Amino acid sequence: MTRKTPSLRSFLIGLIVALCLSTPVVAVAAPFPALPEVAPAPTDNPTTPAKVELGRMLYMDPRFSASGTVSCNSCHNVMLGGDDNRPVSVGVHGQTGGRSAPTVWNAAFSSAQFWDGRAATLEEQALGPIVNPVEMGMSDIEQAMQRVRGVPGYAAYFEKAFGDDSMTAEHAAKAIAAYERTLITPNSPYDRYARGDTSALSAQQVQGLKTFTEVGCNACHSGAAFNGPALPVGTPFLNTFPVYKDNAYVAKYALDADTGREEVTNKEADRNRFKVPTLRNIALTAPYFHNGAVATLEEAVQVMAKVQLNRELTPQQVADIVAFLHALTGEFPAQTMPRLPATTGWTFEFSSAK
C-alpha cells in the first residue's frame, strides 16, 4: 500500500490551524481598578436599611411632583440602565428639558452631580429636580414636603430612619441619597478581568481595551467608574466638549449649543465644559452625550475620537472599542418595587404645585 504524501496546501492549512489553537490571547494589564461593591457614604449620612427603604419609596413616588405623574424613577429608571433612553426627559405637563438624563447607577462614585457638576452630593442633587419647573414642577421644597406629610403612612418610615419629628426636606434628601448609594453594578466582565480572570474578556475586548488607552480615551475616562480621577466631594471632573470644532460632527449634532458649566459660574472659561460621565453600563444608556443627539454607541465612539482627540478611527478600531465598552456592563442588584403608603379618603390637586 502506497502512503500518500500530504500536499503543501494541506500542510500549511494544518500548520495555521495548529498555531491558532496553541497561541493564547495575550492579555494586557488592566489599567483601571475594578468597581467597588460598596459606595462611600458621608459621615453625616451613613447608609442604613431603614434609610434605604424610605429612600426607595420617595424615589418611586410621583405624588411629589406638581402633576402627580413624575418621580425620580421616571427619568432615572432603575429597571433599565438608570436613565430613560430618551434624548431629553419628559417632565410635568409634558415639558421637556434641555439635557439628557444621566444614569443613576454608580452615581455614588462621582465627586459631583448633574452634567454641569452644580450639586456637590447626592443629597443636594436629590432635591433639585423636585423644584425644577420642567422636571417635577413644585414651586418650593417645603410645598413638596407638605405632600409627604400629607401621606399618613410616611411618618413611621421617617421615624424608623431618622427618629421623631424627622419629616424634613433634609432627611428626605438623605434617604434618597442612601438608596442611590446602593445602586452599584459590580462584577462586569472587565471587573473580573481586572481581578485576574484573563478569560473574562474576549480577544476583541482585550484589543478594544488596548485601543481605548492607545488612542487616549483614558485621558478623561479613567478610574473605577471610568469617569475620571478621584476628586474631593463637590469638585466635578470637567472637560471641554467639544474640544475640536472644525469637523462636521459639531454642527450635525449641535454639540456646542449648550454652554455647560458656564450657566452655573457665569465664567467664559467654563463654556462648553461638562462633567465627564461614567462609561459603566454605557451600552444600555443610549442615546449619548449631554443632549442625547447620538443614537448608537458606534457613532458616539467615532464622534468622541474626532471632537475630543482629533482622530479618525478605522472601522476595526471602533468595533474593538465598542466591544470593550460592552464589557463594562455590570451585575444589577435586584430592585423590588415598594408598596407606597396610601392616600385614603382624599386626593391631591395635581393641576398646580399648591
C-alpha positions in Angstrom: 0.0 0.0 0.0 1.4 3.3 -1.1 1.4 6.1 1.5 0.3 9.5 0.2 2.4 12.5 0.8 0.3 15.4 2.0 0.1 18.4 -0.3 1.9 21.6 0.6 -1.5 23.3 0.8 -2.8 20.8 3.3 0.3 21.1 5.3 0.1 24.9 5.5 -3.6 24.8 6.5 -2.8 22.3 9.2 0.1 24.5 10.5 -2.1 27.6 10.6 -4.8 25.8 12.5 -2.3 24.4 15.0 -0.8 27.8 15.6 -4.2 29.4 16.1 -5.2 26.7 18.6 -2.0 26.8 20.5 -1.4 30.6 20.6 -3.2 32.1 23.6 -4.7 35.6 23.5 -2.1 37.9 25.0 -3.7 39.7 27.9 -2.9 43.3 28.6 -2.5 44.8 32.0 -5.8 46.1 33.5 -5.1 49.9 33.7 -8.3 50.7 35.7 -9.3 49.2 39.0 -12.4 47.0 39.5 -15.5 48.8 40.7 -16.0 48.6 44.4 -19.1 46.7 45.6 -20.0 49.3 48.2 -20.2 53.1 47.6 -18.7 55.5 50.2 -21.1 57.3 52.4 -20.6 60.7 54.1 -20.2 60.7 57.9 -23.4 62.7 58.4 -25.4 60.2 56.4 -24.3 56.6 56.9 -26.2 54.1 54.9 -28.8 52.1 56.9 -31.5 49.7 55.8 -34.2 52.0 57.2 -32.9 54.9 55.1 -32.7 52.8 52.0 -36.2 51.6 52.4 -37.6 55.1 52.9 -35.4 56.5 50.1 -36.6 53.8 47.6 -40.2 54.8 48.4 -39.6 58.5 47.9 -37.6 57.8 44.7 -40.5 55.9 43.2 -43.3 58.1 44.4 -44.8 60.5 41.7 -47.0 62.3 44.2 -44.4 64.9 45.0 -44.5 66.4 41.5 -46.8 69.2 40.6 -48.8 66.9 38.3 -48.6 63.8 40.4 -47.1 61.9 37.5 -43.3 62.3 37.7 -41.0 60.6 40.1 -37.2 60.3 40.2 -37.6 56.9 38.6 -39.4 58.4 35.6 -36.2 59.8 34.2 -33.7 57.6 36.0 -35.3 54.2 35.7 -33.6 51.6 37.8 -35.4 48.9 35.9 -33.4 50.0 32.9 -29.9 51.4 32.6 -30.7 54.2 35.1 -31.9 56.7 32.6 -34.9 56.8 30.3 -33.3 56.2 26.8 -34.7 59.5 25.5 -32.7 62.4 24.1 -34.2 64.6 26.8 -36.6 63.6 29.6 -40.3 64.4 29.8 -41.3 66.3 33.0 -44.6 67.6 34.3 -47.3 68.5 31.9 -45.3 67.0 29.0 -42.5 69.6 29.2 -39.0 68.5 28.1 -35.7 69.6 29.4 -32.5 70.6 27.5 -30.2 67.8 28.6 -30.3 64.0 28.6 -30.8 62.3 31.9 -27.6 60.8 33.2 -27.7 57.3 34.7 -28.2 56.9 38.4 -26.3 53.6 38.5 -22.9 54.2 40.1 -23.6 57.9 40.5 -22.3 57.5 44.0 -18.8 57.3 42.6 -19.0 60.8 41.1 -17.5 63.7 43.0 -20.3 66.0 41.9 -23.7 65.6 40.2 -25.6 66.9 37.1 -24.0 67.4 33.7 -22.6 70.8 34.9 -21.5 69.5 38.3 -23.6 72.0 40.2 -24.6 69.7 43.0 -21.8 68.6 45.4 -23.5 65.5 46.7 -26.3 63.0 46.0 -28.2 64.6 48.9 -28.0 68.0 47.2 -28.9 66.6 43.9 -32.0 64.8 45.2 -33.8 68.0 45.9 -33.0 69.8 42.7 -35.5 68.1 40.3 -38.4 68.5 42.7 -38.4 72.3 42.4 -37.3 72.4 38.7 -40.2 73.9 36.8 -39.7 71.5 33.9 -39.0 68.3 35.8 -41.2 67.8 38.9 -42.5 71.3 39.0 -43.1 72.1 42.7 -42.7 75.8 43.5 -40.6 75.2 46.6 -39.3 72.3 48.6 -41.5 73.0 51.6 -44.6 72.5 49.5 -43.2 69.2 48.4 -42.7 68.2 52.0 -46.3 69.1 52.8 -47.2 66.5 50.2 -45.0 64.0 52.1 -46.5 64.9 55.4 -50.0 64.6 53.9 -49.5 60.9 53.4 -50.0 59.4 56.9 -48.1 56.2 56.3 -44.8 58.0 55.7 -44.4 59.2 59.3 -43.5 55.7 60.6 -40.8 55.3 57.9 -39.2 58.6 58.7 -39.2 57.8 62.4 -37.6 54.5 61.8 -34.9 56.0 59.7 -34.2 59.3 61.5 -36.2 59.5 64.7 -39.1 61.6 66.0 -40.1 64.8 64.2 -37.9 64.0 61.2 -40.2 64.7 58.2 -37.9 67.4 56.8 -36.5 68.0 53.3 -33.0 67.3 54.7 -34.0 63.9 55.8 -35.9 63.1 52.6 -32.8 64.0 50.6 -30.6 61.9 52.9 -33.0 58.9 52.4 -33.0 59.2 48.6 -29.2 59.5 48.6 -28.8 56.5 50.8 -30.9 54.5 48.4 -28.9 55.7 45.4 -25.7 54.6 47.1 -27.0 51.0 46.8 -27.2 51.3 43.0 -23.9 49.8 42.2 -23.2 47.4 39.3 -20.1 45.4 40.1 -18.6 42.3 38.6 -18.7 43.2 35.0 -16.5 41.2 32.6 -13.9 44.0 32.9 -14.0 43.8 36.7 -13.4 40.1 36.7 -10.5 40.7 34.2 -9.0 43.4 36.5 -9.1 40.9 39.4 -7.1 38.5 37.4 -9.5 36.4 35.3 -7.9 36.7 31.9 -10.7 34.7 30.3 -13.4 37.2 31.3 -12.8 39.4 28.2 -12.9 38.1 24.6 -9.9 38.6 22.3 -11.7 41.6 20.7 -12.5 43.2 24.1 -8.9 42.9 25.1 -7.9 44.5 21.9 -10.6 47.2 22.5 -9.1 47.9 25.9 -5.7 48.3 24.4 -7.1 50.6 21.6 -9.1 52.6 24.2 -5.9 53.5 26.0 -3.7 53.9 23.0 -5.9 56.5 21.3 -6.3 58.4 24.5 -9.9 57.8 25.7 -8.4 57.2 29.2 -7.3 60.8 29.4 -10.8 61.5 30.7 -12.4 58.2 31.2 -10.2 56.7 33.9 -10.7 55.3 37.4 -13.0 52.5 38.6 -16.1 54.2 37.2 -14.4 55.4 34.0 -15.4 59.0 34.9 -12.0 60.4 35.8 -9.7 60.6 38.8 -10.9 60.7 42.4 -11.5 64.3 43.5 -12.8 65.9 46.7 -16.5 65.8 47.2 -18.1 68.8 45.4 -15.2 69.1 42.9 -16.5 67.9 39.5 -14.1 66.4 37.0 -14.9 68.6 33.9 -13.7 68.7 30.4 -14.5 70.9 27.4 -16.8 69.3 24.9 -16.2 69.6 22.0 -12.5 70.4 22.0 -12.1 70.3 18.2 -14.8 72.1 16.4 -13.5 72.1 12.8 -15.5 69.0 11.8 -18.9 68.0 10.6 -20.0 66.4 13.8 -20.2 69.6 15.8 -22.8 71.1 13.6 -24.6 67.9 12.8 -25.3 67.1 16.5 -25.3 70.7 17.8 -22.5 69.7 20.3 -21.5 73.2 21.3 -25.0 74.8 21.6 -25.2 74.1 25.3 -22.7 76.3 27.2 -22.5 73.7 30.1 -20.7 74.8 33.3 -20.8 78.4 32.2 -24.5 78.5 33.1 -23.5 77.8 36.7 -20.4 80.0 37.1 -21.0 82.7 34.5 -17.4 82.4 33.6 -16.4 82.3 29.9 -13.6 79.8 30.8 -16.3 77.3 31.7 -18.1 77.5 28.3 -18.9 74.0 26.9 -17.4 72.3 30.0 -19.2 69.3 31.3 -18.8 66.7 33.9 -17.1 63.6 32.4 -19.8 60.9 32.6 -19.3 57.3 33.7 -18.8 54.6 31.0 -20.2 51.9 33.3 -23.2 50.3 31.5 -22.7 52.7 28.6 -24.1 50.1 26.2 -27.5 50.4 27.9 -27.9 54.2 28.1 -28.3 55.4 24.5 -28.8 58.0 23.2 -25.5 59.7 24.0 -24.0 63.0 25.2 -25.5 65.8 27.2 -28.1 66.5 24.5 -28.8 62.9 23.6 -28.1 63.6 20.0 -26.2 60.5 19.0 -28.2 57.3 18.8 -25.6 54.5 18.7 -22.5 53.6 20.6 -20.6 53.1 17.4 -21.3 56.6 16.3 -20.6 58.0 19.7 -17.1 56.5 19.7 -16.4 58.0 16.3 -17.7 61.4 17.4 -15.6 61.4 20.6 -12.4 60.4 18.8 -12.9 63.3 16.3 -14.2 66.1 18.5 -12.1 65.3 21.6 -8.9 63.8 20.2 -8.9 64.9 16.6 -8.5 61.3 15.5 -10.1 59.3 12.7 -10.7 55.8 13.8 -10.8 52.8 11.5 -14.0 50.7 11.5 -12.0 48.0 13.2 -10.8 50.3 15.9 -14.4 51.5 16.5 -15.7 47.9 16.7 -12.9 46.9 19.1 -13.6 49.8 21.5 -17.3 49.2 21.4 -16.7 45.5 22.2 -14.7 46.7 25.2 -17.4 49.1 26.3 -19.9 46.3 26.4 -17.6 44.6 28.9 -18.4 47.5 31.3 -21.9 46.3 31.8 -22.1 45.0 35.4 -24.4 43.0 37.5 -27.5 44.9 38.6 -28.8 44.3 42.1 -32.5 43.2 42.1 -34.9 46.1 42.6 -38.2 45.4 44.4 -40.8 48.0 43.7 -42.0 49.3 47.1 -45.6 49.4 48.3 -46.2 53.1 48.8 -48.1 54.5 51.7 -51.7 55.2 50.6 -53.6 58.4 50.5 -57.0 57.4 51.9 -60.2 59.4 51.7 -58.8 62.4 49.8 -56.8 63.4 46.7 -54.2 65.9 45.7 -54.8 68.8 43.5 -52.4 68.0 40.7 -53.2 70.9 38.4 -50.5 73.0 40.2 -47.8 72.7 42.8 -50.1 74.1 45.5 
